[in-house]
Amino acid sequence: MTKFVLFFLFAFSSQCFAKSYGQTTIDLRLEKVSLKKAFKAIENQGIFHFVYRDEILPTDQLVTIH
Protein backbone atom coordinates (compact mmCIF):
# COMPACT_ATOMS: atom_id res chain seq x y z
CA MET A 1 0.00 0.00 0.00
CA THR A 2 2.86 2.36 0.77
CA LYS A 3 4.36 1.91 -2.70
CA PHE A 4 0.96 2.65 -4.22
CA VAL A 5 0.60 5.89 -2.25
CA LEU A 6 4.17 6.98 -3.04
CA PHE A 7 3.63 6.32 -6.73
CA PHE A 8 0.51 8.50 -6.87
CA LEU A 9 2.13 11.18 -4.73
CA PHE A 10 5.03 11.36 -7.16
CA ALA A 11 2.78 11.22 -10.23
CA PHE A 12 0.55 14.09 -9.11
CA SER A 13 3.34 16.26 -7.70
CA SER A 14 5.39 16.07 -10.91
CA GLN A 15 2.95 18.51 -12.52
CA CYS A 16 4.21 21.21 -10.16
CA PHE A 17 7.45 21.33 -12.14
CA ALA A 18 5.81 22.04 -15.50
CA LYS A 19 7.23 24.93 -17.50
CA SER A 20 4.96 27.87 -18.29
CA TYR A 21 4.89 29.51 -21.73
CA GLY A 22 2.38 32.24 -20.95
CA GLN A 23 4.72 35.23 -20.89
CA THR A 24 6.69 34.86 -24.12
CA THR A 25 7.51 38.16 -25.83
CA ILE A 26 7.75 38.44 -29.61
CA ASP A 27 8.91 41.59 -31.37
CA LEU A 28 7.69 41.75 -34.97
CA ARG A 29 7.30 44.49 -37.53
CA LEU A 30 5.86 43.13 -40.74
CA GLU A 31 4.37 45.24 -43.50
CA LYS A 32 1.95 43.75 -46.01
CA VAL A 33 3.04 40.11 -45.90
CA SER A 34 1.03 36.95 -46.43
CA LEU A 35 -0.38 35.06 -43.47
CA LYS A 36 1.96 32.16 -44.17
CA LYS A 37 5.02 34.43 -43.86
CA ALA A 38 3.62 36.02 -40.69
CA PHE A 39 3.10 32.59 -39.11
CA LYS A 40 6.66 31.59 -40.02
CA ALA A 41 8.07 34.79 -38.49
CA ILE A 42 6.18 34.14 -35.24
CA GLU A 43 7.39 30.53 -35.19
CA ASN A 44 11.00 31.65 -35.70
CA GLN A 45 10.92 34.04 -32.74
CA GLY A 46 8.86 32.10 -30.27
CA ILE A 47 7.90 28.67 -29.11
CA PHE A 48 4.68 28.61 -31.07
CA HIS A 49 3.87 26.28 -33.96
CA PHE A 50 0.94 26.80 -36.29
CA VAL A 51 -0.76 23.89 -37.98
CA TYR A 52 -2.92 24.76 -40.96
CA ARG A 53 -3.77 23.70 -44.46
CA ASP A 54 -2.50 25.91 -47.25
CA GLU A 55 -5.82 25.59 -49.07
CA ILE A 56 -7.71 27.51 -46.38
CA LEU A 57 -5.34 30.46 -46.08
CA PRO A 58 -6.33 33.41 -48.24
CA THR A 59 -3.51 33.99 -50.74
CA ASP A 60 -4.53 37.51 -51.73
CA GLN A 61 -4.88 38.89 -48.19
CA LEU A 62 -1.86 40.72 -46.73
CA VAL A 63 -1.35 41.54 -43.04
CA THR A 64 0.66 44.16 -41.15
CA ILE A 65 1.95 43.39 -37.65
CA HIS A 66 3.62 45.81 -35.23
CHARMM-style PDB file with segment names, atoms N, HN, CA, C and O in Angstrom:
ATOM      1  N   MET     1       0.816  -1.192   0.000  1.00  0.00      PROA
ATOM      2  CA  MET     1       0.000   0.000   0.000  1.00  0.00      PROA
ATOM      3  C   MET     1       0.867   1.267   0.000  1.00  0.00      PROA
ATOM      4  O   MET     1       0.522   2.271  -0.623  1.00  0.00      PROA
ATOM      5  N   THR     2       1.981   1.198   0.700  1.00  0.00      PROA
ATOM      6  HN  THR     2       2.262   0.382   1.206  1.00  0.00      PROA
ATOM      7  CA  THR     2       2.863   2.363   0.770  1.00  0.00      PROA
ATOM      8  C   THR     2       3.443   2.693  -0.601  1.00  0.00      PROA
ATOM      9  O   THR     2       3.529   3.865  -0.968  1.00  0.00      PROA
ATOM     10  N   LYS     3       3.833   1.691  -1.351  1.00  0.00      PROA
ATOM     11  HN  LYS     3       3.763   0.739  -1.053  1.00  0.00      PROA
ATOM     12  CA  LYS     3       4.365   1.915  -2.695  1.00  0.00      PROA
ATOM     13  C   LYS     3       3.303   2.535  -3.598  1.00  0.00      PROA
ATOM     14  O   LYS     3       3.612   3.392  -4.425  1.00  0.00      PROA
ATOM     15  N   PHE     4       2.070   2.109  -3.443  1.00  0.00      PROA
ATOM     16  HN  PHE     4       1.818   1.412  -2.771  1.00  0.00      PROA
ATOM     17  CA  PHE     4       0.959   2.647  -4.223  1.00  0.00      PROA
ATOM     18  C   PHE     4       0.760   4.132  -3.923  1.00  0.00      PROA
ATOM     19  O   PHE     4       0.590   4.936  -4.840  1.00  0.00      PROA
ATOM     20  N   VAL     5       0.779   4.490  -2.661  1.00  0.00      PROA
ATOM     21  HN  VAL     5       0.917   3.837  -1.916  1.00  0.00      PROA
ATOM     22  CA  VAL     5       0.602   5.889  -2.248  1.00  0.00      PROA
ATOM     23  C   VAL     5       1.783   6.726  -2.714  1.00  0.00      PROA
ATOM     24  O   VAL     5       1.584   7.839  -3.202  1.00  0.00      PROA
ATOM     25  N   LEU     6       2.995   6.230  -2.580  1.00  0.00      PROA
ATOM     26  HN  LEU     6       3.157   5.326  -2.184  1.00  0.00      PROA
ATOM     27  CA  LEU     6       4.172   6.977  -3.036  1.00  0.00      PROA
ATOM     28  C   LEU     6       4.161   7.178  -4.546  1.00  0.00      PROA
ATOM     29  O   LEU     6       4.554   8.239  -5.032  1.00  0.00      PROA
ATOM     30  N   PHE     7       3.720   6.186  -5.283  1.00  0.00      PROA
ATOM     31  HN  PHE     7       3.401   5.325  -4.888  1.00  0.00      PROA
ATOM     32  CA  PHE     7       3.631   6.322  -6.730  1.00  0.00      PROA
ATOM     33  C   PHE     7       2.674   7.443  -7.117  1.00  0.00      PROA
ATOM     34  O   PHE     7       3.019   8.291  -7.940  1.00  0.00      PROA
ATOM     35  N   PHE     8       1.485   7.460  -6.539  1.00  0.00      PROA
ATOM     36  HN  PHE     8       1.204   6.771  -5.871  1.00  0.00      PROA
ATOM     37  CA  PHE     8       0.510   8.501  -6.866  1.00  0.00      PROA
ATOM     38  C   PHE     8       0.951   9.865  -6.356  1.00  0.00      PROA
ATOM     39  O   PHE     8       0.675  10.876  -7.001  1.00  0.00      PROA
ATOM     40  N   LEU     9       1.616   9.917  -5.236  1.00  0.00      PROA
ATOM     41  HN  LEU     9       1.840   9.096  -4.712  1.00  0.00      PROA
ATOM     42  CA  LEU     9       2.127  11.185  -4.729  1.00  0.00      PROA
ATOM     43  C   LEU     9       3.153  11.762  -5.694  1.00  0.00      PROA
ATOM     44  O   LEU     9       3.139  12.959  -5.983  1.00  0.00      PROA
ATOM     45  N   PHE    10       4.031  10.917  -6.185  1.00  0.00      PROA
ATOM     46  HN  PHE    10       4.042   9.945  -5.950  1.00  0.00      PROA
ATOM     47  CA  PHE    10       5.027  11.362  -7.159  1.00  0.00      PROA
ATOM     48  C   PHE    10       4.373  11.751  -8.482  1.00  0.00      PROA
ATOM     49  O   PHE    10       4.734  12.768  -9.075  1.00  0.00      PROA
ATOM     50  N   ALA    11       3.431  10.964  -8.942  1.00  0.00      PROA
ATOM     51  HN  ALA    11       3.138  10.138  -8.460  1.00  0.00      PROA
ATOM     52  CA  ALA    11       2.782  11.223 -10.230  1.00  0.00      PROA
ATOM     53  C   ALA    11       2.026  12.546 -10.219  1.00  0.00      PROA
ATOM     54  O   ALA    11       2.084  13.287 -11.201  1.00  0.00      PROA
ATOM     55  N   PHE    12       1.329  12.857  -9.155  1.00  0.00      PROA
ATOM     56  HN  PHE    12       1.281  12.255  -8.358  1.00  0.00      PROA
ATOM     57  CA  PHE    12       0.550  14.089  -9.107  1.00  0.00      PROA
ATOM     58  C   PHE    12       1.390  15.305  -8.746  1.00  0.00      PROA
ATOM     59  O   PHE    12       1.031  16.425  -9.109  1.00  0.00      PROA
ATOM     60  N   SER    13       2.494  15.113  -8.045  1.00  0.00      PROA
ATOM     61  HN  SER    13       2.786  14.203  -7.750  1.00  0.00      PROA
ATOM     62  CA  SER    13       3.338  16.259  -7.699  1.00  0.00      PROA
ATOM     63  C   SER    13       4.281  16.634  -8.827  1.00  0.00      PROA
ATOM     64  O   SER    13       4.828  17.737  -8.819  1.00  0.00      PROA
ATOM     65  N   SER    14       4.489  15.754  -9.800  1.00  0.00      PROA
ATOM     66  HN  SER    14       4.045  14.859  -9.807  1.00  0.00      PROA
ATOM     67  CA  SER    14       5.386  16.075 -10.911  1.00  0.00      PROA
ATOM     68  C   SER    14       4.827  17.184 -11.793  1.00  0.00      PROA
ATOM     69  O   SER    14       5.585  17.815 -12.529  1.00  0.00      PROA
ATOM     70  N   GLN    15       3.542  17.433 -11.739  1.00  0.00      PROA
ATOM     71  HN  GLN    15       2.926  16.920 -11.141  1.00  0.00      PROA
ATOM     72  CA  GLN    15       2.949  18.511 -12.520  1.00  0.00      PROA
ATOM     73  C   GLN    15       3.329  19.872 -11.965  1.00  0.00      PROA
ATOM     74  O   GLN    15       3.186  20.873 -12.667  1.00  0.00      PROA
ATOM     75  N   CYS    16       3.795  19.941 -10.762  1.00  0.00      PROA
ATOM     76  HN  CYS    16       3.910  19.128 -10.192  1.00  0.00      PROA
ATOM     77  CA  CYS    16       4.212  21.208 -10.161  1.00  0.00      PROA
ATOM     78  C   CYS    16       5.454  21.768 -10.838  1.00  0.00      PROA
ATOM     79  O   CYS    16       5.723  22.966 -10.743  1.00  0.00      PROA
ATOM     80  N   PHE    17       6.210  20.919 -11.517  1.00  0.00      PROA
ATOM     81  HN  PHE    17       5.991  19.947 -11.594  1.00  0.00      PROA
ATOM     82  CA  PHE    17       7.453  21.335 -12.142  1.00  0.00      PROA
ATOM     83  C   PHE    17       7.286  21.649 -13.623  1.00  0.00      PROA
ATOM     84  O   PHE    17       8.279  21.782 -14.337  1.00  0.00      PROA
ATOM     85  N   ALA    18       6.069  21.769 -14.088  1.00  0.00      PROA
ATOM     86  HN  ALA    18       5.262  21.661 -13.507  1.00  0.00      PROA
ATOM     87  CA  ALA    18       5.815  22.038 -15.500  1.00  0.00      PROA
ATOM     88  C   ALA    18       6.262  23.460 -15.843  1.00  0.00      PROA
ATOM     89  O   ALA    18       6.148  24.371 -15.023  1.00  0.00      PROA
ATOM     90  N   LYS    19       6.765  23.635 -17.047  1.00  0.00      PROA
ATOM     91  HN  LYS    19       6.858  22.895 -17.714  1.00  0.00      PROA
ATOM     92  CA  LYS    19       7.227  24.934 -17.502  1.00  0.00      PROA
ATOM     93  C   LYS    19       6.069  25.725 -18.091  1.00  0.00      PROA
ATOM     94  O   LYS    19       5.225  25.173 -18.797  1.00  0.00      PROA
ATOM     95  N   SER    20       6.034  27.011 -17.800  1.00  0.00      PROA
ATOM     96  HN  SER    20       6.720  27.459 -17.227  1.00  0.00      PROA
ATOM     97  CA  SER    20       4.957  27.866 -18.292  1.00  0.00      PROA
ATOM     98  C   SER    20       5.433  28.654 -19.507  1.00  0.00      PROA
ATOM     99  O   SER    20       6.556  29.158 -19.528  1.00  0.00      PROA
ATOM    100  N   TYR    21       4.571  28.758 -20.520  1.00  0.00      PROA
ATOM    101  HN  TYR    21       3.659  28.349 -20.504  1.00  0.00      PROA
ATOM    102  CA  TYR    21       4.891  29.509 -21.727  1.00  0.00      PROA
ATOM    103  C   TYR    21       3.984  30.730 -21.895  1.00  0.00      PROA
ATOM    104  O   TYR    21       3.856  31.248 -23.004  1.00  0.00      PROA
ATOM    105  N   GLY    22       3.370  31.184 -20.845  1.00  0.00      PROA
ATOM    106  HN  GLY    22       3.474  30.763 -19.944  1.00  0.00      PROA
ATOM    107  CA  GLY    22       2.383  32.242 -20.955  1.00  0.00      PROA
ATOM    108  C   GLY    22       2.934  33.632 -21.174  1.00  0.00      PROA
ATOM    109  O   GLY    22       2.208  34.502 -21.654  1.00  0.00      PROA
ATOM    110  N   GLN    23       4.194  33.878 -20.839  1.00  0.00      PROA
ATOM    111  HN  GLN    23       4.784  33.172 -20.449  1.00  0.00      PROA
ATOM    112  CA  GLN    23       4.725  35.232 -20.893  1.00  0.00      PROA
ATOM    113  C   GLN    23       5.828  35.391 -21.926  1.00  0.00      PROA
ATOM    114  O   GLN    23       6.806  36.097 -21.677  1.00  0.00      PROA
ATOM    115  N   THR    24       5.694  34.761 -23.060  1.00  0.00      PROA
ATOM    116  HN  THR    24       4.901  34.187 -23.263  1.00  0.00      PROA
ATOM    117  CA  THR    24       6.691  34.861 -24.124  1.00  0.00      PROA
ATOM    118  C   THR    24       6.486  36.159 -24.895  1.00  0.00      PROA
ATOM    119  O   THR    24       5.366  36.485 -25.286  1.00  0.00      PROA
ATOM    120  N   THR    25       7.574  36.897 -25.111  1.00  0.00      PROA
ATOM    121  HN  THR    25       8.484  36.632 -24.792  1.00  0.00      PROA
ATOM    122  CA  THR    25       7.513  38.164 -25.833  1.00  0.00      PROA
ATOM    123  C   THR    25       8.064  37.975 -27.246  1.00  0.00      PROA
ATOM    124  O   THR    25       9.123  37.378 -27.443  1.00  0.00      PROA
ATOM    125  N   ILE    26       7.330  38.493 -28.213  1.00  0.00      PROA
ATOM    126  HN  ILE    26       6.471  38.978 -28.053  1.00  0.00      PROA
ATOM    127  CA  ILE    26       7.749  38.436 -29.608  1.00  0.00      PROA
ATOM    128  C   ILE    26       7.735  39.855 -30.148  1.00  0.00      PROA
ATOM    129  O   ILE    26       6.760  40.586 -29.972  1.00  0.00      PROA
ATOM    130  N   ASP    27       8.816  40.240 -30.803  1.00  0.00      PROA
ATOM    131  HN  ASP    27       9.608  39.647 -30.945  1.00  0.00      PROA
ATOM    132  CA  ASP    27       8.915  41.587 -31.365  1.00  0.00      PROA
ATOM    133  C   ASP    27       8.923  41.469 -32.887  1.00  0.00      PROA
ATOM    134  O   ASP    27       9.911  41.034 -33.479  1.00  0.00      PROA
ATOM    135  N   LEU    28       7.820  41.857 -33.510  1.00  0.00      PROA
ATOM    136  HN  LEU    28       7.017  42.210 -33.029  1.00  0.00      PROA
ATOM    137  CA  LEU    28       7.687  41.750 -34.968  1.00  0.00      PROA
ATOM    138  C   LEU    28       7.242  43.070 -35.573  1.00  0.00      PROA
ATOM    139  O   LEU    28       6.435  43.796 -34.993  1.00  0.00      PROA
ATOM    140  N   ARG    29       7.771  43.363 -36.728  1.00  0.00      PROA
ATOM    141  HN  ARG    29       8.426  42.773 -37.199  1.00  0.00      PROA
ATOM    142  CA  ARG    29       7.305  44.486 -37.533  1.00  0.00      PROA
ATOM    143  C   ARG    29       7.245  43.986 -38.973  1.00  0.00      PROA
ATOM    144  O   ARG    29       8.259  43.917 -39.668  1.00  0.00      PROA
ATOM    145  N   LEU    30       6.063  43.648 -39.391  1.00  0.00      PROA
ATOM    146  HN  LEU    30       5.239  43.704 -38.826  1.00  0.00      PROA
ATOM    147  CA  LEU    30       5.862  43.127 -40.739  1.00  0.00      PROA
ATOM    148  C   LEU    30       4.882  44.029 -41.468  1.00  0.00      PROA
ATOM    149  O   LEU    30       3.843  44.401 -40.922  1.00  0.00      PROA
ATOM    150  N   GLU    31       5.213  44.375 -42.687  1.00  0.00      PROA
ATOM    151  HN  GLU    31       6.057  44.073 -43.131  1.00  0.00      PROA
ATOM    152  CA  GLU    31       4.368  45.241 -43.502  1.00  0.00      PROA
ATOM    153  C   GLU    31       3.875  44.485 -44.727  1.00  0.00      PROA
ATOM    154  O   GLU    31       4.672  44.057 -45.562  1.00  0.00      PROA
ATOM    155  N   LYS    32       2.595  44.327 -44.831  1.00  0.00      PROA
ATOM    156  HN  LYS    32       1.948  44.674 -44.152  1.00  0.00      PROA
ATOM    157  CA  LYS    32       1.948  43.746 -46.006  1.00  0.00      PROA
ATOM    158  C   LYS    32       2.591  42.431 -46.446  1.00  0.00      PROA
ATOM    159  O   LYS    32       3.132  42.329 -47.547  1.00  0.00      PROA
ATOM    160  N   VAL    33       2.524  41.440 -45.578  1.00  0.00      PROA
ATOM    161  HN  VAL    33       2.085  41.523 -44.684  1.00  0.00      PROA
ATOM    162  CA  VAL    33       3.038  40.108 -45.899  1.00  0.00      PROA
ATOM    163  C   VAL    33       1.885  39.124 -45.844  1.00  0.00      PROA
ATOM    164  O   VAL    33       0.840  39.413 -45.261  1.00  0.00      PROA
ATOM    165  N   SER    34       2.074  37.972 -46.444  1.00  0.00      PROA
ATOM    166  HN  SER    34       2.923  37.738 -46.918  1.00  0.00      PROA
ATOM    167  CA  SER    34       1.034  36.951 -46.425  1.00  0.00      PROA
ATOM    168  C   SER    34       0.937  36.335 -45.030  1.00  0.00      PROA
ATOM    169  O   SER    34       1.861  36.439 -44.223  1.00  0.00      PROA
ATOM    170  N   LEU    35      -0.188  35.700 -44.771  1.00  0.00      PROA
ATOM    171  HN  LEU    35      -0.938  35.616 -45.427  1.00  0.00      PROA
ATOM    172  CA  LEU    35      -0.383  35.063 -43.474  1.00  0.00      PROA
ATOM    173  C   LEU    35       0.638  33.954 -43.243  1.00  0.00      PROA
ATOM    174  O   LEU    35       1.096  33.755 -42.118  1.00  0.00      PROA
ATOM    175  N   LYS    36       0.990  33.245 -44.285  1.00  0.00      PROA
ATOM    176  HN  LYS    36       0.618  33.406 -45.199  1.00  0.00      PROA
ATOM    177  CA  LYS    36       1.962  32.164 -44.172  1.00  0.00      PROA
ATOM    178  C   LYS    36       3.312  32.699 -43.704  1.00  0.00      PROA
ATOM    179  O   LYS    36       3.952  32.098 -42.841  1.00  0.00      PROA
ATOM    180  N   LYS    37       3.750  33.830 -44.270  1.00  0.00      PROA
ATOM    181  HN  LYS    37       3.231  34.319 -44.971  1.00  0.00      PROA
ATOM    182  CA  LYS    37       5.021  34.434 -43.856  1.00  0.00      PROA
ATOM    183  C   LYS    37       4.934  34.982 -42.436  1.00  0.00      PROA
ATOM    184  O   LYS    37       5.911  34.914 -41.691  1.00  0.00      PROA
ATOM    185  N   ALA    38       3.793  35.519 -42.055  1.00  0.00      PROA
ATOM    186  HN  ALA    38       2.999  35.575 -42.661  1.00  0.00      PROA
ATOM    187  CA  ALA    38       3.615  36.016 -40.690  1.00  0.00      PROA
ATOM    188  C   ALA    38       3.682  34.870 -39.684  1.00  0.00      PROA
ATOM    189  O   ALA    38       4.315  34.999 -38.636  1.00  0.00      PROA
ATOM    190  N   PHE    39       3.036  33.758 -39.996  1.00  0.00      PROA
ATOM    191  HN  PHE    39       2.522  33.653 -40.847  1.00  0.00      PROA
ATOM    192  CA  PHE    39       3.096  32.595 -39.111  1.00  0.00      PROA
ATOM    193  C   PHE    39       4.530  32.091 -38.970  1.00  0.00      PROA
ATOM    194  O   PHE    39       4.957  31.743 -37.869  1.00  0.00      PROA
ATOM    195  N   LYS    40       5.270  32.050 -40.068  1.00  0.00      PROA
ATOM    196  HN  LYS    40       4.923  32.333 -40.962  1.00  0.00      PROA
ATOM    197  CA  LYS    40       6.660  31.588 -40.022  1.00  0.00      PROA
ATOM    198  C   LYS    40       7.521  32.520 -39.173  1.00  0.00      PROA
ATOM    199  O   LYS    40       8.382  32.054 -38.426  1.00  0.00      PROA
ATOM    200  N   ALA    41       7.299  33.835 -39.278  1.00  0.00      PROA
ATOM    201  HN  ALA    41       6.600  34.213 -39.884  1.00  0.00      PROA
ATOM    202  CA  ALA    41       8.074  34.788 -38.487  1.00  0.00      PROA
ATOM    203  C   ALA    41       7.788  34.624 -36.995  1.00  0.00      PROA
ATOM    204  O   ALA    41       8.700  34.722 -36.175  1.00  0.00      PROA
ATOM    205  N   ILE    42       6.541  34.377 -36.644  1.00  0.00      PROA
ATOM    206  HN  ILE    42       5.799  34.296 -37.311  1.00  0.00      PROA
ATOM    207  CA  ILE    42       6.183  34.143 -35.244  1.00  0.00      PROA
ATOM    208  C   ILE    42       6.809  32.846 -34.751  1.00  0.00      PROA
ATOM    209  O   ILE    42       7.312  32.790 -33.630  1.00  0.00      PROA
ATOM    210  N   GLU    43       6.784  31.811 -35.570  1.00  0.00      PROA
ATOM    211  HN  GLU    43       6.375  31.856 -36.482  1.00  0.00      PROA
ATOM    212  CA  GLU    43       7.392  30.532 -35.192  1.00  0.00      PROA
ATOM    213  C   GLU    43       8.898  30.666 -34.986  1.00  0.00      PROA
ATOM    214  O   GLU    43       9.459  30.038 -34.089  1.00  0.00      PROA
ATOM    215  N   ASN    44       9.556  31.485 -35.814  1.00  0.00      PROA
ATOM    216  HN  ASN    44       9.100  31.996 -36.543  1.00  0.00      PROA
ATOM    217  CA  ASN    44      11.004  31.649 -35.705  1.00  0.00      PROA
ATOM    218  C   ASN    44      11.416  32.380 -34.431  1.00  0.00      PROA
ATOM    219  O   ASN    44      12.500  32.131 -33.903  1.00  0.00      PROA
ATOM    220  N   GLN    45      10.577  33.271 -33.932  1.00  0.00      PROA
ATOM    221  HN  GLN    45       9.696  33.473 -34.360  1.00  0.00      PROA
ATOM    222  CA  GLN    45      10.923  34.041 -32.743  1.00  0.00      PROA
ATOM    223  C   GLN    45      10.440  33.411 -31.445  1.00  0.00      PROA
ATOM    224  O   GLN    45      11.008  33.672 -30.385  1.00  0.00      PROA
ATOM    225  N   GLY    46       9.433  32.612 -31.509  1.00  0.00      PROA
ATOM    226  HN  GLY    46       8.971  32.400 -32.370  1.00  0.00      PROA
ATOM    227  CA  GLY    46       8.858  32.099 -30.272  1.00  0.00      PROA
ATOM    228  C   GLY    46       8.845  30.595 -30.213  1.00  0.00      PROA
ATOM    229  O   GLY    46       9.552  29.911 -30.954  1.00  0.00      PROA
ATOM    230  N   ILE    47       8.033  30.103 -29.324  1.00  0.00      PROA
ATOM    231  HN  ILE    47       7.460  30.659 -28.723  1.00  0.00      PROA
ATOM    232  CA  ILE    47       7.904  28.670 -29.109  1.00  0.00      PROA
ATOM    233  C   ILE    47       6.608  28.146 -29.704  1.00  0.00      PROA
ATOM    234  O   ILE    47       6.196  27.019 -29.431  1.00  0.00      PROA
ATOM    235  N   PHE    48       5.982  28.962 -30.507  1.00  0.00      PROA
ATOM    236  HN  PHE    48       6.316  29.878 -30.729  1.00  0.00      PROA
ATOM    237  CA  PHE    48       4.684  28.612 -31.070  1.00  0.00      PROA
ATOM    238  C   PHE    48       4.843  27.890 -32.400  1.00  0.00      PROA
ATOM    239  O   PHE    48       5.786  28.141 -33.151  1.00  0.00      PROA
ATOM    240  N   HSD    49       3.909  26.994 -32.674  1.00  0.00      PROA
ATOM    241  HN  HSD    49       3.144  26.791 -32.064  1.00  0.00      PROA
ATOM    242  CA  HSD    49       3.870  26.284 -33.956  1.00  0.00      PROA
ATOM    243  C   HSD    49       2.431  26.302 -34.456  1.00  0.00      PROA
ATOM    244  O   HSD    49       1.504  25.936 -33.734  1.00  0.00      PROA
ATOM    245  N   PHE    50       2.260  26.730 -35.693  1.00  0.00      PROA
ATOM    246  HN  PHE    50       3.013  27.028 -36.280  1.00  0.00      PROA
ATOM    247  CA  PHE    50       0.942  26.795 -36.285  1.00  0.00      PROA
ATOM    248  C   PHE    50       0.741  25.604 -37.210  1.00  0.00      PROA
ATOM    249  O   PHE    50       1.623  25.251 -37.993  1.00  0.00      PROA
ATOM    250  N   VAL    51      -0.410  25.003 -37.108  1.00  0.00      PROA
ATOM    251  HN  VAL    51      -1.126  25.290 -36.472  1.00  0.00      PROA
ATOM    252  CA  VAL    51      -0.761  23.888 -37.977  1.00  0.00      PROA
ATOM    253  C   VAL    51      -1.977  24.315 -38.784  1.00  0.00      PROA
ATOM    254  O   VAL    51      -3.025  24.635 -38.223  1.00  0.00      PROA
ATOM    255  N   TYR    52      -1.832  24.317 -40.086  1.00  0.00      PROA
ATOM    256  HN  TYR    52      -0.981  24.056 -40.542  1.00  0.00      PROA
ATOM    257  CA  TYR    52      -2.917  24.760 -40.957  1.00  0.00      PROA
ATOM    258  C   TYR    52      -2.760  24.105 -42.320  1.00  0.00      PROA
ATOM    259  O   TYR    52      -1.712  23.552 -42.653  1.00  0.00      PROA
ATOM    260  N   ARG    53      -3.813  24.182 -43.080  1.00  0.00      PROA
ATOM    261  HN  ARG    53      -4.664  24.631 -42.809  1.00  0.00      PROA
ATOM    262  CA  ARG    53      -3.769  23.696 -44.462  1.00  0.00      PROA
ATOM    263  C   ARG    53      -3.623  24.896 -45.377  1.00  0.00      PROA
ATOM    264  O   ARG    53      -4.316  25.899 -45.206  1.00  0.00      PROA
ATOM    265  N   ASP    54      -2.737  24.802 -46.336  1.00  0.00      PROA
ATOM    266  HN  ASP    54      -2.174  23.987 -46.475  1.00  0.00      PROA
ATOM    267  CA  ASP    54      -2.496  25.915 -47.254  1.00  0.00      PROA
ATOM    268  C   ASP    54      -3.745  26.291 -48.044  1.00  0.00      PROA
ATOM    269  O   ASP    54      -3.908  27.444 -48.444  1.00  0.00      PROA
ATOM    270  N   GLU    55      -4.624  25.320 -48.268  1.00  0.00      PROA
ATOM    271  HN  GLU    55      -4.491  24.383 -47.943  1.00  0.00      PROA
ATOM    272  CA  GLU    55      -5.815  25.591 -49.067  1.00  0.00      PROA
ATOM    273  C   GLU    55      -6.768  26.569 -48.380  1.00  0.00      PROA
ATOM    274  O   GLU    55      -7.522  27.266 -49.059  1.00  0.00      PROA
ATOM    275  N   ILE    56      -6.748  26.633 -47.056  1.00  0.00      PROA
ATOM    276  HN  ILE    56      -6.136  26.066 -46.505  1.00  0.00      PROA
ATOM    277  CA  ILE    56      -7.708  27.512 -46.376  1.00  0.00      PROA
ATOM    278  C   ILE    56      -7.175  28.915 -46.151  1.00  0.00      PROA
ATOM    279  O   ILE    56      -7.956  29.824 -45.871  1.00  0.00      PROA
ATOM    280  N   LEU    57      -5.883  29.117 -46.263  1.00  0.00      PROA
ATOM    281  HN  LEU    57      -5.248  28.378 -46.490  1.00  0.00      PROA
ATOM    282  CA  LEU    57      -5.339  30.462 -46.078  1.00  0.00      PROA
ATOM    283  C   LEU    57      -5.624  31.312 -47.305  1.00  0.00      PROA
ATOM    284  O   LEU    57      -5.412  30.871 -48.435  1.00  0.00      PROA
ATOM    285  N   PRO    58      -6.101  32.527 -47.085  1.00  0.00      PROA
ATOM    286  CA  PRO    58      -6.327  33.409 -48.241  1.00  0.00      PROA
ATOM    287  C   PRO    58      -4.985  33.858 -48.828  1.00  0.00      PROA
ATOM    288  O   PRO    58      -4.136  34.381 -48.107  1.00  0.00      PROA
ATOM    289  N   THR    59      -4.800  33.658 -50.104  1.00  0.00      PROA
ATOM    290  HN  THR    59      -5.490  33.232 -50.689  1.00  0.00      PROA
ATOM    291  CA  THR    59      -3.509  33.987 -50.737  1.00  0.00      PROA
ATOM    292  C   THR    59      -3.430  35.444 -51.128  1.00  0.00      PROA
ATOM    293  O   THR    59      -2.329  35.971 -51.288  1.00  0.00      PROA
ATOM    294  N   ASP    60      -4.547  36.111 -51.288  1.00  0.00      PROA
ATOM    295  HN  ASP    60      -5.442  35.683 -51.159  1.00  0.00      PROA
ATOM    296  CA  ASP    60      -4.526  37.510 -51.726  1.00  0.00      PROA
ATOM    297  C   ASP    60      -4.619  38.489 -50.565  1.00  0.00      PROA
ATOM    298  O   ASP    60      -4.574  39.699 -50.787  1.00  0.00      PROA
ATOM    299  N   GLN    61      -4.747  38.010 -49.349  1.00  0.00      PROA
ATOM    300  HN  GLN    61      -4.783  37.028 -49.169  1.00  0.00      PROA
ATOM    301  CA  GLN    61      -4.880  38.895 -48.187  1.00  0.00      PROA
ATOM    302  C   GLN    61      -3.507  39.104 -47.559  1.00  0.00      PROA
ATOM    303  O   GLN    61      -2.801  38.137 -47.274  1.00  0.00      PROA
ATOM    304  N   LEU    62      -3.124  40.366 -47.340  1.00  0.00      PROA
ATOM    305  HN  LEU    62      -3.698  41.152 -47.571  1.00  0.00      PROA
ATOM    306  CA  LEU    62      -1.858  40.722 -46.732  1.00  0.00      PROA
ATOM    307  C   LEU    62      -2.101  41.314 -45.353  1.00  0.00      PROA
ATOM    308  O   LEU    62      -3.103  41.995 -45.136  1.00  0.00      PROA
ATOM    309  N   VAL    63      -1.187  41.058 -44.419  1.00  0.00      PROA
ATOM    310  HN  VAL    63      -0.373  40.505 -44.595  1.00  0.00      PROA
ATOM    311  CA  VAL    63      -1.351  41.543 -43.043  1.00  0.00      PROA
ATOM    312  C   VAL    63      -0.150  42.416 -42.666  1.00  0.00      PROA
ATOM    313  O   VAL    63       0.942  42.271 -43.215  1.00  0.00      PROA
ATOM    314  N   THR    64      -0.381  43.321 -41.720  1.00  0.00      PROA
ATOM    315  HN  THR    64      -1.268  43.439 -41.274  1.00  0.00      PROA
ATOM    316  CA  THR    64       0.663  44.160 -41.149  1.00  0.00      PROA
ATOM    317  C   THR    64       0.662  43.946 -39.647  1.00  0.00      PROA
ATOM    318  O   THR    64      -0.385  44.029 -39.006  1.00  0.00      PROA
ATOM    319  N   ILE    65       1.826  43.671 -39.086  1.00  0.00      PROA
ATOM    320  HN  ILE    65       2.677  43.604 -39.607  1.00  0.00      PROA
ATOM    321  CA  ILE    65       1.952  43.392 -37.653  1.00  0.00      PROA
ATOM    322  C   ILE    65       3.011  44.319 -37.069  1.00  0.00      PROA
ATOM    323  O   ILE    65       4.116  44.428 -37.601  1.00  0.00      PROA
ATOM    324  N   HSD    66       2.663  44.982 -35.973  1.00  0.00      PROA
ATOM    325  HN  HSD    66       1.766  44.893 -35.541  1.00  0.00      PROA
ATOM    326  CA  HSD    66       3.621  45.815 -35.228  1.00  0.00      PROA
ATOM    327  C   HSD    66       3.655  45.344 -33.797  1.00  0.00      PROA
ATOM    328  OT1 HSD    66       4.392  45.898 -32.982  1.00  0.00      PROA
TER     329      HSD     66
END
